[in-house]
Amino acid sequence: MGTALSFSNALHQDYSSQSLSLARETRPPASEARRSLFPAPAEQHFQAIVRVRQAELLRLWQLHQQELLALCASLFRGSRVDAEDALSRALLTAMEKFTRYADAVQNPQAWLKRLVYNTCISILRERQRERRLMLPEAEEQTLEVPVLDTPETSSLREELGRHLEQTLHSLPERLQAAVRMRLVLGLEYAEIAARLSISESNARKRVQLGREQLRRQMARYLRSGR
């Protein structure tokens, strides 16, 4: 879990520099700028919890990744490309939800499987609406996965975290700040809008655009990184 923490720490450290750059661009009121750049103790405590939860999510994700990929593949009739694309989308959703609802997750493996399953079904329904295709029946597959944290699995988890950070850092600045606030800090859209001095609908749009770019890049990584 220690190696995965480097990902969350890197995200948090880079967030401060992004906030400073964005403050110069948007010129928010001085009180807003101070609140964004110098978090109150309560917010610092919250951010520390977020970093721990994201590190734990990366550990769980790496542990169950092959089983989750098999589930996606079964729903997409064996298409590895579609399965990896869906899995990358599910990872971004998991990052956002686990940050806020980790305390309510009693069975992490079941929670991840349900989230991945719902993501796949959502994609299939989108395609059905667009192309009038029938939904395939899900035949869930279960694969053997390692249950111990070995040097190899730790290395893979560290690589995943590093690539996520690089991918996030490659986003345009206007999107990156909003995505970091949502996925890394777990802020609500209203708070993001206030910090960036934009409307709430604009904040949602920036996060949506950023998530889509992250999803595409992570899908390419999963296809080429195996």
PyMOL commands that place a pseudoatom at each C-alpha (Angstrom):
pseudoatom trace, name=CA, resn=MET, resi=1, chain=A, elem=C, hetatm=0, pos=[0.000, 0.000, 0.000]
pseudoatom trace, name=CA, resn=GLY, resi=2, chain=A, elem=C, hetatm=0, pos=[2.988, 2.255, 0.572]
pseudoatom trace, name=CA, resn=THR, resi=3, chain=A, elem=C, hetatm=0, pos=[3.905, 2.324, -3.104]
pseudoatom trace, name=CA, resn=ALA, resi=4, chain=A, elem=C, hetatm=0, pos=[0.387, 3.259, -4.076]
pseudoatom trace, name=CA, resn=LEU, resi=5, chain=A, elem=C, hetatm=0, pos=[0.494, 6.206, -1.694]
pseudoatom trace, name=CA, resn=SER, resi=6, chain=A, elem=C, hetatm=0, pos=[3.081, 7.856, -3.930]
pseudoatom trace, name=CA, resn=PHE, resi=7, chain=A, elem=C, hetatm=0, pos=[0.384, 8.311, -6.575]
pseudoatom trace, name=CA, resn=SER, resi=8, chain=A, elem=C, hetatm=0, pos=[-2.024, 10.065, -4.249]
pseudoatom trace, name=CA, resn=ASN, resi=9, chain=A, elem=C, hetatm=0, pos=[0.755, 12.160, -2.712]
pseudoatom trace, name=CA, resn=ALA, resi=10, chain=A, elem=C, hetatm=0, pos=[1.934, 13.243, -6.155]
pseudoatom trace, name=CA, resn=LEU, resi=11, chain=A, elem=C, hetatm=0, pos=[-1.601, 14.231, -7.106]
pseudoatom trace, name=CA, resn=HIS, resi=12, chain=A, elem=C, hetatm=0, pos=[-2.047, 16.244, -3.930]
pseudoatom trace, name=CA, resn=GLN, resi=13, chain=A, elem=C, hetatm=0, pos=[1.306, 18.047, -4.270]
pseudoatom trace, name=CA, resn=ASP, resi=14, chain=A, elem=C, hetatm=0, pos=[0.651, 18.964, -7.885]
pseudoatom trace, name=CA, resn=TYR, resi=15, chain=A, elem=C, hetatm=0, pos=[-2.827, 20.235, -7.001]
pseudoatom trace, name=CA, resn=SER, resi=16, chain=A, elem=C, hetatm=0, pos=[-1.390, 23.232, -5.114]
pseudoatom trace, name=CA, resn=SER, resi=17, chain=A, elem=C, hetatm=0, pos=[0.670, 24.400, -8.097]
pseudoatom trace, name=CA, resn=GLN, resi=18, chain=A, elem=C, hetatm=0, pos=[-2.321, 23.951, -10.409]
pseudoatom trace, name=CA, resn=SER, resi=19, chain=A, elem=C, hetatm=0, pos=[-4.523, 25.990, -8.077]
pseudoatom trace, name=CA, resn=LEU, resi=20, chain=A, elem=C, hetatm=0, pos=[-1.948, 28.816, -8.028]
pseudoatom trace, name=CA, resn=SER, resi=21, chain=A, elem=C, hetatm=0, pos=[-1.701, 28.897, -11.822]
pseudoatom trace, name=CA, resn=LEU, resi=22, chain=A, elem=C, hetatm=0, pos=[-5.457, 28.839, -12.214]
pseudoatom trace, name=CA, resn=ALA, resi=23, chain=A, elem=C, hetatm=0, pos=[-5.862, 31.610, -9.644]
pseudoatom trace, name=CA, resn=ARG, resi=24, chain=A, elem=C, hetatm=0, pos=[-3.710, 33.896, -11.776]
pseudoatom trace, name=CA, resn=GLU, resi=25, chain=A, elem=C, hetatm=0, pos=[-5.754, 33.029, -14.859]
pseudoatom trace, name=CA, resn=THR, resi=26, chain=A, elem=C, hetatm=0, pos=[-9.250, 33.473, -13.420]
pseudoatom trace, name=CA, resn=ARG, resi=27, chain=A, elem=C, hetatm=0, pos=[-8.407, 36.168, -10.803]
pseudoatom trace, name=CA, resn=PRO, resi=28, chain=A, elem=C, hetatm=0, pos=[-10.938, 35.045, -8.137]
pseudoatom trace, name=CA, resn=PRO, resi=29, chain=A, elem=C, hetatm=0, pos=[-11.578, 37.209, -5.058]
pseudoatom trace, name=CA, resn=ALA, resi=30, chain=A, elem=C, hetatm=0, pos=[-8.679, 37.297, -2.618]
pseudoatom trace, name=CA, resn=SER, resi=31, chain=A, elem=C, hetatm=0, pos=[-10.667, 35.413, 0.021]
pseudoatom trace, name=CA, resn=GLU, resi=32, chain=A, elem=C, hetatm=0, pos=[-11.401, 32.598, -2.446]
pseudoatom trace, name=CA, resn=ALA, resi=33, chain=A, elem=C, hetatm=0, pos=[-7.767, 32.381, -3.478]
pseudoatom trace, name=CA, resn=ARG, resi=34, chain=A, elem=C, hetatm=0, pos=[-6.633, 32.133, 0.133]
pseudoatom trace, name=CA, resn=ARG, resi=35, chain=A, elem=C, hetatm=0, pos=[-9.190, 29.436, 0.834]
pseudoatom trace, name=CA, resn=SER, resi=36, chain=A, elem=C, hetatm=0, pos=[-8.063, 27.413, -2.203]
pseudoatom trace, name=CA, resn=LEU, resi=37, chain=A, elem=C, hetatm=0, pos=[-4.314, 27.726, -1.635]
pseudoatom trace, name=CA, resn=PHE, resi=38, chain=A, elem=C, hetatm=0, pos=[-4.243, 27.425, 2.147]
pseudoatom trace, name=CA, resn=PRO, resi=39, chain=A, elem=C, hetatm=0, pos=[-6.810, 24.806, 3.229]
pseudoatom trace, name=CA, resn=ALA, resi=40, chain=A, elem=C, hetatm=0, pos=[-8.175, 24.932, 6.755]
pseudoatom trace, name=CA, resn=PRO, resi=41, chain=A, elem=C, hetatm=0, pos=[-7.018, 22.204, 9.180]
pseudoatom trace, name=CA, resn=ALA, resi=42, chain=A, elem=C, hetatm=0, pos=[-10.314, 20.351, 8.771]
pseudoatom trace, name=CA, resn=GLU, resi=43, chain=A, elem=C, hetatm=0, pos=[-9.876, 20.300, 5.006]
pseudoatom trace, name=CA, resn=GLN, resi=44, chain=A, elem=C, hetatm=0, pos=[-6.253, 19.162, 5.340]
pseudoatom trace, name=CA, resn=HIS, resi=45, chain=A, elem=C, hetatm=0, pos=[-7.479, 16.270, 7.475]
pseudoatom trace, name=CA, resn=PHE, resi=46, chain=A, elem=C, hetatm=0, pos=[-10.096, 15.436, 4.842]
pseudoatom trace, name=CA, resn=GLN, resi=47, chain=A, elem=C, hetatm=0, pos=[-7.471, 15.480, 2.092]
pseudoatom trace, name=CA, resn=ALA, resi=48, chain=A, elem=C, hetatm=0, pos=[-5.275, 13.105, 4.102]
pseudoatom trace, name=CA, resn=ILE, resi=49, chain=A, elem=C, hetatm=0, pos=[-8.205, 10.688, 4.337]
pseudoatom trace, name=CA, resn=VAL, resi=50, chain=A, elem=C, hetatm=0, pos=[-8.738, 10.995, 0.585]
pseudoatom trace, name=CA, resn=ARG, resi=51, chain=A, elem=C, hetatm=0, pos=[-5.106, 10.082, -0.109]
pseudoatom trace, name=CA, resn=VAL, resi=52, chain=A, elem=C, hetatm=0, pos=[-5.328, 6.989, 2.091]
pseudoatom trace, name=CA, resn=ARG, resi=53, chain=A, elem=C, hetatm=0, pos=[-8.578, 5.878, 0.479]
pseudoatom trace, name=CA, resn=GLN, resi=54, chain=A, elem=C, hetatm=0, pos=[-7.234, 6.292, -3.032]
pseudoatom trace, name=CA, resn=ALA, resi=55, chain=A, elem=C, hetatm=0, pos=[-4.145, 4.278, -2.149]
pseudoatom trace, name=CA, resn=GLU, resi=56, chain=A, elem=C, hetatm=0, pos=[-6.392, 1.534, -0.789]
pseudoatom trace, name=CA, resn=LEU, resi=57, chain=A, elem=C, hetatm=0, pos=[-8.534, 1.637, -3.930]
pseudoatom trace, name=CA, resn=LEU, resi=58, chain=A, elem=C, hetatm=0, pos=[-5.464, 1.169, -6.132]
pseudoatom trace, name=CA, resn=ARG, resi=59, chain=A, elem=C, hetatm=0, pos=[-4.452, -1.834, -4.038]
pseudoatom trace, name=CA, resn=LEU, resi=60, chain=A, elem=C, hetatm=0, pos=[-7.913, -3.394, -4.326]
pseudoatom trace, name=CA, resn=TRP, resi=61, chain=A, elem=C, hetatm=0, pos=[-8.133, -2.617, -8.022]
pseudoatom trace, name=CA, resn=GLN, resi=62, chain=A, elem=C, hetatm=0, pos=[-4.803, -4.262, -8.808]
pseudoatom trace, name=CA, resn=LEU, resi=63, chain=A, elem=C, hetatm=0, pos=[-5.727, -7.271, -6.684]
pseudoatom trace, name=CA, resn=HIS, resi=64, chain=A, elem=C, hetatm=0, pos=[-9.018, -7.905, -8.524]
pseudoatom trace, name=CA, resn=GLN, resi=65, chain=A, elem=C, hetatm=0, pos=[-8.192, -6.428, -11.933]
pseudoatom trace, name=CA, resn=GLN, resi=66, chain=A, elem=C, hetatm=0, pos=[-8.048, -9.726, -13.834]
pseudoatom trace, name=CA, resn=GLU, resi=67, chain=A, elem=C, hetatm=0, pos=[-11.364, -10.874, -12.397]
pseudoatom trace, name=CA, resn=LEU, resi=68, chain=A, elem=C, hetatm=0, pos=[-12.956, -7.537, -13.273]
pseudoatom trace, name=CA, resn=LEU, resi=69, chain=A, elem=C, hetatm=0, pos=[-11.534, -7.711, -16.791]
pseudoatom trace, name=CA, resn=ALA, resi=70, chain=A, elem=C, hetatm=0, pos=[-13.002, -11.206, -17.201]
pseudoatom trace, name=CA, resn=LEU, resi=71, chain=A, elem=C, hetatm=0, pos=[-16.392, -9.872, -16.122]
pseudoatom trace, name=CA, resn=CYS, resi=72, chain=A, elem=C, hetatm=0, pos=[-16.182, -7.092, -18.708]
pseudoatom trace, name=CA, resn=ALA, resi=73, chain=A, elem=C, hetatm=0, pos=[-15.073, -9.530, -21.405]
pseudoatom trace, name=CA, resn=SER, resi=74, chain=A, elem=C, hetatm=0, pos=[-18.026, -11.807, -20.689]
pseudoatom trace, name=CA, resn=LEU, resi=75, chain=A, elem=C, hetatm=0, pos=[-20.446, -8.904, -21.040]
pseudoatom trace, name=CA, resn=PHE, resi=76, chain=A, elem=C, hetatm=0, pos=[-18.840, -7.788, -24.299]
pseudoatom trace, name=CA, resn=ARG, resi=77, chain=A, elem=C, hetatm=0, pos=[-18.775, -11.311, -25.765]
pseudoatom trace, name=CA, resn=GLY, resi=78, chain=A, elem=C, hetatm=0, pos=[-15.046, -11.711, -25.434]
pseudoatom trace, name=CA, resn=SER, resi=79, chain=A, elem=C, hetatm=0, pos=[-14.012, -8.382, -26.976]
pseudoatom trace, name=CA, resn=ARG, resi=80, chain=A, elem=C, hetatm=0, pos=[-10.824, -7.436, -25.141]
pseudoatom trace, name=CA, resn=VAL, resi=81, chain=A, elem=C, hetatm=0, pos=[-10.786, -3.925, -26.608]
pseudoatom trace, name=CA, resn=ASP, resi=82, chain=A, elem=C, hetatm=0, pos=[-14.324, -3.203, -25.399]
pseudoatom trace, name=CA, resn=ALA, resi=83, chain=A, elem=C, hetatm=0, pos=[-13.603, -4.840, -22.043]
pseudoatom trace, name=CA, resn=GLU, resi=84, chain=A, elem=C, hetatm=0, pos=[-10.498, -2.734, -21.419]
pseudoatom trace, name=CA, resn=ASP, resi=85, chain=A, elem=C, hetatm=0, pos=[-12.286, 0.434, -22.476]
pseudoatom trace, name=CA, resn=ALA, resi=86, chain=A, elem=C, hetatm=0, pos=[-15.116, -0.305, -20.033]
pseudoatom trace, name=CA, resn=LEU, resi=87, chain=A, elem=C, hetatm=0, pos=[-12.645, -1.181, -17.283]
pseudoatom trace, name=CA, resn=SER, resi=88, chain=A, elem=C, hetatm=0, pos=[-10.827, 2.125, -17.679]
pseudoatom trace, name=CA, resn=ARG, resi=89, chain=A, elem=C, hetatm=0, pos=[-14.125, 3.987, -17.386]
pseudoatom trace, name=CA, resn=ALA, resi=90, chain=A, elem=C, hetatm=0, pos=[-15.034, 1.972, -14.309]
pseudoatom trace, name=CA, resn=LEU, resi=91, chain=A, elem=C, hetatm=0, pos=[-11.701, 2.802, -12.660]
pseudoatom trace, name=CA, resn=LEU, resi=92, chain=A, elem=C, hetatm=0, pos=[-12.370, 6.530, -12.924]
pseudoatom trace, name=CA, resn=THR, resi=93, chain=A, elem=C, hetatm=0, pos=[-15.854, 6.036, -11.474]
pseudoatom trace, name=CA, resn=ALA, resi=94, chain=A, elem=C, hetatm=0, pos=[-14.421, 3.925, -8.651]
pseudoatom trace, name=CA, resn=MET, resi=95, chain=A, elem=C, hetatm=0, pos=[-11.873, 6.633, -7.807]
pseudoatom trace, name=CA, resn=GLU, resi=96, chain=A, elem=C, hetatm=0, pos=[-14.637, 9.185, -7.470]
pseudoatom trace, name=CA, resn=LYS, resi=97, chain=A, elem=C, hetatm=0, pos=[-17.071, 7.041, -5.478]
pseudoatom trace, name=CA, resn=PHE, resi=98, chain=A, elem=C, hetatm=0, pos=[-14.642, 5.240, -3.165]
pseudoatom trace, name=CA, resn=THR, resi=99, chain=A, elem=C, hetatm=0, pos=[-13.202, 8.553, -2.004]
pseudoatom trace, name=CA, resn=ARG, resi=100, chain=A, elem=C, hetatm=0, pos=[-16.581, 9.551, -0.576]
pseudoatom trace, name=CA, resn=TYR, resi=101, chain=A, elem=C, hetatm=0, pos=[-18.302, 6.251, 0.259]
pseudoatom trace, name=CA, resn=ALA, resi=102, chain=A, elem=C, hetatm=0, pos=[-15.458, 3.974, 1.431]
pseudoatom trace, name=CA, resn=ASP, resi=103, chain=A, elem=C, hetatm=0, pos=[-16.888, 3.748, 4.955]
pseudoatom trace, name=CA, resn=ALA, resi=104, chain=A, elem=C, hetatm=0, pos=[-20.088, 2.223, 3.579]
pseudoatom trace, name=CA, resn=VAL, resi=105, chain=A, elem=C, hetatm=0, pos=[-18.267, -0.463, 1.546]
pseudoatom trace, name=CA, resn=GLN, resi=106, chain=A, elem=C, hetatm=0, pos=[-18.331, -3.671, 3.584]
pseudoatom trace, name=CA, resn=ASN, resi=107, chain=A, elem=C, hetatm=0, pos=[-17.275, -6.054, 0.793]
pseudoatom trace, name=CA, resn=PRO, resi=108, chain=A, elem=C, hetatm=0, pos=[-14.803, -4.261, -1.526]
pseudoatom trace, name=CA, resn=GLN, resi=109, chain=A, elem=C, hetatm=0, pos=[-14.616, -7.106, -4.050]
pseudoatom trace, name=CA, resn=ALA, resi=110, chain=A, elem=C, hetatm=0, pos=[-18.394, -7.291, -4.435]
pseudoatom trace, name=CA, resn=TRP, resi=111, chain=A, elem=C, hetatm=0, pos=[-18.603, -3.487, -4.583]
pseudoatom trace, name=CA, resn=LEU, resi=112, chain=A, elem=C, hetatm=0, pos=[-16.035, -3.322, -7.392]
pseudoatom trace, name=CA, resn=LYS, resi=113, chain=A, elem=C, hetatm=0, pos=[-17.742, -6.114, -9.343]
pseudoatom trace, name=CA, resn=ARG, resi=114, chain=A, elem=C, hetatm=0, pos=[-21.110, -4.401, -9.056]
pseudoatom trace, name=CA, resn=LEU, resi=115, chain=A, elem=C, hetatm=0, pos=[-19.627, -1.066, -10.139]
pseudoatom trace, name=CA, resn=VAL, resi=116, chain=A, elem=C, hetatm=0, pos=[-17.849, -2.634, -13.123]
pseudoatom trace, name=CA, resn=TYR, resi=117, chain=A, elem=C, hetatm=0, pos=[-20.963, -4.591, -14.075]
pseudoatom trace, name=CA, resn=ASN, resi=118, chain=A, elem=C, hetatm=0, pos=[-23.105, -1.440, -13.957]
pseudoatom trace, name=CA, resn=THR, resi=119, chain=A, elem=C, hetatm=0, pos=[-20.535, 0.423, -16.052]
pseudoatom trace, name=CA, resn=CYS, resi=120, chain=A, elem=C, hetatm=0, pos=[-20.590, -2.284, -18.713]
pseudoatom trace, name=CA, resn=ILE, resi=121, chain=A, elem=C, hetatm=0, pos=[-24.379, -2.395, -18.782]
pseudoatom trace, name=CA, resn=SER, resi=122, chain=A, elem=C, hetatm=0, pos=[-24.503, 1.397, -19.082]
pseudoatom trace, name=CA, resn=ILE, resi=123, chain=A, elem=C, hetatm=0, pos=[-22.183, 1.252, -22.099]
pseudoatom trace, name=CA, resn=LEU, resi=124, chain=A, elem=C, hetatm=0, pos=[-24.224, -1.518, -23.691]
pseudoatom trace, name=CA, resn=ARG, resi=125, chain=A, elem=C, hetatm=0, pos=[-27.434, 0.438, -23.194]
pseudoatom trace, name=CA, resn=GLU, resi=126, chain=A, elem=C, hetatm=0, pos=[-25.831, 3.485, -24.773]
pseudoatom trace, name=CA, resn=ARG, resi=127, chain=A, elem=C, hetatm=0, pos=[-24.967, 1.361, -27.786]
pseudoatom trace, name=CA, resn=GLN, resi=128, chain=A, elem=C, hetatm=0, pos=[-28.447, -0.098, -27.856]
pseudoatom trace, name=CA, resn=ARG, resi=129, chain=A, elem=C, hetatm=0, pos=[-29.971, 3.342, -27.995]
pseudoatom trace, name=CA, resn=GLU, resi=130, chain=A, elem=C, hetatm=0, pos=[-27.541, 4.428, -30.683]
pseudoatom trace, name=CA, resn=ARG, resi=131, chain=A, elem=C, hetatm=0, pos=[-27.433, 1.309, -32.842]
pseudoatom trace, name=CA, resn=ARG, resi=132, chain=A, elem=C, hetatm=0, pos=[-30.530, -0.650, -31.756]
pseudoatom trace, name=CA, resn=LEU, resi=133, chain=A, elem=C, hetatm=0, pos=[-28.439, -3.621, -30.662]
pseudoatom trace, name=CA, resn=MET, resi=134, chain=A, elem=C, hetatm=0, pos=[-29.595, -6.314, -28.267]
pseudoatom trace, name=CA, resn=LEU, resi=135, chain=A, elem=C, hetatm=0, pos=[-27.901, -6.540, -24.885]
pseudoatom trace, name=CA, resn=PRO, resi=136, chain=A, elem=C, hetatm=0, pos=[-25.832, -9.708, -24.491]
pseudoatom trace, name=CA, resn=GLU, resi=137, chain=A, elem=C, hetatm=0, pos=[-26.494, -11.892, -21.496]
pseudoatom trace, name=CA, resn=ALA, resi=138, chain=A, elem=C, hetatm=0, pos=[-23.827, -11.714, -18.825]
pseudoatom trace, name=CA, resn=GLU, resi=139, chain=A, elem=C, hetatm=0, pos=[-21.958, -14.932, -18.073]
pseudoatom trace, name=CA, resn=GLU, resi=140, chain=A, elem=C, hetatm=0, pos=[-19.722, -13.922, -15.249]
pseudoatom trace, name=CA, resn=GLN, resi=141, chain=A, elem=C, hetatm=0, pos=[-16.308, -15.562, -15.231]
pseudoatom trace, name=CA, resn=THR, resi=142, chain=A, elem=C, hetatm=0, pos=[-14.183, -15.974, -12.163]
pseudoatom trace, name=CA, resn=LEU, resi=143, chain=A, elem=C, hetatm=0, pos=[-10.412, -16.173, -12.413]
pseudoatom trace, name=CA, resn=GLU, resi=144, chain=A, elem=C, hetatm=0, pos=[-7.818, -17.096, -9.822]
pseudoatom trace, name=CA, resn=VAL, resi=145, chain=A, elem=C, hetatm=0, pos=[-6.168, -13.937, -8.508]
pseudoatom trace, name=CA, resn=PRO, resi=146, chain=A, elem=C, hetatm=0, pos=[-3.289, -13.514, -6.058]
pseudoatom trace, name=CA, resn=VAL, resi=147, chain=A, elem=C, hetatm=0, pos=[-4.298, -12.820, -2.475]
pseudoatom trace, name=CA, resn=LEU, resi=148, chain=A, elem=C, hetatm=0, pos=[-0.898, -11.657, -1.204]
pseudoatom trace, name=CA, resn=ASP, resi=149, chain=A, elem=C, hetatm=0, pos=[0.860, -8.382, -1.868]
pseudoatom trace, name=CA, resn=THR, resi=150, chain=A, elem=C, hetatm=0, pos=[4.025, -9.521, -3.665]
pseudoatom trace, name=CA, resn=PRO, resi=151, chain=A, elem=C, hetatm=0, pos=[6.857, -7.364, -5.060]
pseudoatom trace, name=CA, resn=GLU, resi=152, chain=A, elem=C, hetatm=0, pos=[5.418, -7.972, -8.530]
pseudoatom trace, name=CA, resn=THR, resi=153, chain=A, elem=C, hetatm=0, pos=[1.894, -6.837, -7.646]
pseudoatom trace, name=CA, resn=SER, resi=154, chain=A, elem=C, hetatm=0, pos=[3.273, -3.823, -5.766]
pseudoatom trace, name=CA, resn=SER, resi=155, chain=A, elem=C, hetatm=0, pos=[5.293, -2.868, -8.835]
pseudoatom trace, name=CA, resn=LEU, resi=156, chain=A, elem=C, hetatm=0, pos=[2.244, -3.174, -11.078]
pseudoatom trace, name=CA, resn=ARG, resi=157, chain=A, elem=C, hetatm=0, pos=[0.169, -1.058, -8.713]
pseudoatom trace, name=CA, resn=GLU, resi=158, chain=A, elem=C, hetatm=0, pos=[2.890, 1.587, -8.572]
pseudoatom trace, name=CA, resn=GLU, resi=159, chain=A, elem=C, hetatm=0, pos=[3.057, 1.599, -12.376]
pseudoatom trace, name=CA, resn=LEU, resi=160, chain=A, elem=C, hetatm=0, pos=[-0.712, 2.051, -12.616]
pseudoatom trace, name=CA, resn=GLY, resi=161, chain=A, elem=C, hetatm=0, pos=[-0.635, 4.942, -10.159]
pseudoatom trace, name=CA, resn=ARG, resi=162, chain=A, elem=C, hetatm=0, pos=[2.256, 6.582, -11.983]
pseudoatom trace, name=CA, resn=HIS, resi=163, chain=A, elem=C, hetatm=0, pos=[0.483, 6.321, -15.324]
pseudoatom trace, name=CA, resn=LEU, resi=164, chain=A, elem=C, hetatm=0, pos=[-2.728, 7.738, -13.861]
pseudoatom trace, name=CA, resn=GLU, resi=165, chain=A, elem=C, hetatm=0, pos=[-0.807, 10.736, -12.546]
pseudoatom trace, name=CA, resn=GLN, resi=166, chain=A, elem=C, hetatm=0, pos=[0.978, 11.257, -15.877]
pseudoatom trace, name=CA, resn=THR, resi=167, chain=A, elem=C, hetatm=0, pos=[-2.314, 11.010, -17.719]
pseudoatom trace, name=CA, resn=LEU, resi=168, chain=A, elem=C, hetatm=0, pos=[-3.988, 13.484, -15.382]
pseudoatom trace, name=CA, resn=HIS, resi=169, chain=A, elem=C, hetatm=0, pos=[-1.043, 15.871, -15.682]
pseudoatom trace, name=CA, resn=SER, resi=170, chain=A, elem=C, hetatm=0, pos=[-1.351, 15.796, -19.492]
pseudoatom trace, name=CA, resn=LEU, resi=171, chain=A, elem=C, hetatm=0, pos=[-4.873, 17.248, -19.417]
pseudoatom trace, name=CA, resn=PRO, resi=172, chain=A, elem=C, hetatm=0, pos=[-5.353, 20.893, -20.414]
pseudoatom trace, name=CA, resn=GLU, resi=173, chain=A, elem=C, hetatm=0, pos=[-4.946, 23.107, -17.351]
pseudoatom trace, name=CA, resn=ARG, resi=174, chain=A, elem=C, hetatm=0, pos=[-8.581, 24.267, -17.336]
pseudoatom trace, name=CA, resn=LEU, resi=175, chain=A, elem=C, hetatm=0, pos=[-9.763, 20.636, -17.230]
pseudoatom trace, name=CA, resn=GLN, resi=176, chain=A, elem=C, hetatm=0, pos=[-7.027, 19.312, -14.979]
pseudoatom trace, name=CA, resn=ALA, resi=177, chain=A, elem=C, hetatm=0, pos=[-7.865, 21.573, -12.040]
pseudoatom trace, name=CA, resn=ALA, resi=178, chain=A, elem=C, hetatm=0, pos=[-11.554, 20.607, -12.103]
pseudoatom trace, name=CA, resn=VAL, resi=179, chain=A, elem=C, hetatm=0, pos=[-10.802, 16.891, -12.452]
pseudoatom trace, name=CA, resn=ARG, resi=180, chain=A, elem=C, hetatm=0, pos=[-8.301, 16.970, -9.579]
pseudoatom trace, name=CA, resn=MET, resi=181, chain=A, elem=C, hetatm=0, pos=[-10.808, 18.682, -7.314]
pseudoatom trace, name=CA, resn=ARG, resi=182, chain=A, elem=C, hetatm=0, pos=[-13.449, 16.083, -8.164]
pseudoatom trace, name=CA, resn=LEU, resi=183, chain=A, elem=C, hetatm=0, pos=[-11.420, 12.846, -8.312]
pseudoatom trace, name=CA, resn=VAL, resi=184, chain=A, elem=C, hetatm=0, pos=[-8.567, 13.652, -5.944]
pseudoatom trace, name=CA, resn=LEU, resi=185, chain=A, elem=C, hetatm=0, pos=[-10.206, 15.889, -3.341]
pseudoatom trace, name=CA, resn=GLY, resi=186, chain=A, elem=C, hetatm=0, pos=[-13.750, 14.563, -3.729]
pseudoatom trace, name=CA, resn=LEU, resi=187, chain=A, elem=C, hetatm=0, pos=[-15.292, 18.039, -3.851]
pseudoatom trace, name=CA, resn=GLU, resi=188, chain=A, elem=C, hetatm=0, pos=[-18.883, 18.661, -4.869]
pseudoatom trace, name=CA, resn=TYR, resi=189, chain=A, elem=C, hetatm=0, pos=[-19.525, 20.532, -8.118]
pseudoatom trace, name=CA, resn=ALA, resi=190, chain=A, elem=C, hetatm=0, pos=[-20.744, 23.615, -6.272]
pseudoatom trace, name=CA, resn=GLU, resi=191, chain=A, elem=C, hetatm=0, pos=[-17.456, 23.838, -4.367]
pseudoatom trace, name=CA, resn=ILE, resi=192, chain=A, elem=C, hetatm=0, pos=[-15.443, 23.309, -7.558]
pseudoatom trace, name=CA, resn=ALA, resi=193, chain=A, elem=C, hetatm=0, pos=[-17.387, 26.092, -9.239]
pseudoatom trace, name=CA, resn=ALA, resi=194, chain=A, elem=C, hetatm=0, pos=[-16.748, 28.445, -6.311]
pseudoatom trace, name=CA, resn=ARG, resi=195, chain=A, elem=C, hetatm=0, pos=[-13.025, 27.736, -6.250]
pseudoatom trace, name=CA, resn=LEU, resi=196, chain=A, elem=C, hetatm=0, pos=[-12.632, 28.231, -9.983]
pseudoatom trace, name=CA, resn=SER, resi=197, chain=A, elem=C, hetatm=0, pos=[-15.037, 31.191, -10.174]
pseudoatom trace, name=CA, resn=ILE, resi=198, chain=A, elem=C, hetatm=0, pos=[-17.172, 29.462, -12.810]
pseudoatom trace, name=CA, resn=SER, resi=199, chain=A, elem=C, hetatm=0, pos=[-20.767, 28.260, -12.957]
pseudoatom trace, name=CA, resn=GLU, resi=200, chain=A, elem=C, hetatm=0, pos=[-21.711, 24.853, -11.571]
pseudoatom trace, name=CA, resn=SER, resi=201, chain=A, elem=C, hetatm=0, pos=[-22.771, 23.658, -15.029]
pseudoatom trace, name=CA, resn=ASN, resi=202, chain=A, elem=C, hetatm=0, pos=[-19.383, 24.701, -16.392]
pseudoatom trace, name=CA, resn=ALA, resi=203, chain=A, elem=C, hetatm=0, pos=[-17.668, 22.809, -13.580]
pseudoatom trace, name=CA, resn=ARG, resi=204, chain=A, elem=C, hetatm=0, pos=[-19.634, 19.678, -14.470]
pseudoatom trace, name=CA, resn=LYS, resi=205, chain=A, elem=C, hetatm=0, pos=[-18.722, 20.088, -18.130]
pseudoatom trace, name=CA, resn=ARG, resi=206, chain=A, elem=C, hetatm=0, pos=[-15.014, 20.441, -17.376]
pseudoatom trace, name=CA, resn=VAL, resi=207, chain=A, elem=C, hetatm=0, pos=[-15.008, 17.344, -15.196]
pseudoatom trace, name=CA, resn=GLN, resi=208, chain=A, elem=C, hetatm=0, pos=[-16.929, 15.403, -17.842]
pseudoatom trace, name=CA, resn=LEU, resi=209, chain=A, elem=C, hetatm=0, pos=[-14.528, 16.412, -20.613]
pseudoatom trace, name=CA, resn=GLY, resi=210, chain=A, elem=C, hetatm=0, pos=[-11.512, 15.634, -18.443]
pseudoatom trace, name=CA, resn=ARG, resi=211, chain=A, elem=C, hetatm=0, pos=[-12.864, 12.234, -17.423]
pseudoatom trace, name=CA, resn=GLU, resi=212, chain=A, elem=C, hetatm=0, pos=[-13.495, 11.337, -21.056]
pseudoatom trace, name=CA, resn=GLN, resi=213, chain=A, elem=C, hetatm=0, pos=[-9.921, 12.189, -22.019]
pseudoatom trace, name=CA, resn=LEU, resi=214, chain=A, elem=C, hetatm=0, pos=[-8.614, 10.190, -19.057]
pseudoatom trace, name=CA, resn=ARG, resi=215, chain=A, elem=C, hetatm=0, pos=[-10.778, 7.230, -20.027]
pseudoatom trace, name=CA, resn=ARG, resi=216, chain=A, elem=C, hetatm=0, pos=[-9.487, 7.173, -23.604]
pseudoatom trace, name=CA, resn=GLN, resi=217, chain=A, elem=C, hetatm=0, pos=[-5.859, 7.417, -22.545]
pseudoatom trace, name=CA, resn=MET, resi=218, chain=A, elem=C, hetatm=0, pos=[-6.232, 4.747, -19.856]
pseudoatom trace, name=CA, resn=ALA, resi=219, chain=A, elem=C, hetatm=0, pos=[-7.898, 2.429, -22.374]
pseudoatom trace, name=CA, resn=ARG, resi=220, chain=A, elem=C, hetatm=0, pos=[-4.912, 2.828, -24.694]
pseudoatom trace, name=CA, resn=TYR, resi=221, chain=A, elem=C, hetatm=0, pos=[-2.559, 2.123, -21.799]
pseudoatom trace, name=CA, resn=LEU, resi=222, chain=A, elem=C, hetatm=0, pos=[-4.400, -1.061, -20.833]
pseudoatom trace, name=CA, resn=ARG, resi=223, chain=A, elem=C, hetatm=0, pos=[-4.277, -2.293, -24.420]
pseudoatom trace, name=CA, resn=SER, resi=224, chain=A, elem=C, hetatm=0, pos=[-0.604, -1.534, -24.993]
pseudoatom trace, name=CA, resn=GLY, resi=225, chain=A, elem=C, hetatm=0, pos=[0.751, -2.076, -21.505]
pseudoatom trace, name=CA, resn=ARG, resi=226, chain=A, elem=C, hetatm=0, pos=[0.075, -5.785, -21.275]
for i in range(1, 226): cmd.bond("trace and resi %d" % i, "trace and resi %d" % (i + 1))
show_as sticks, trace
zoom trace
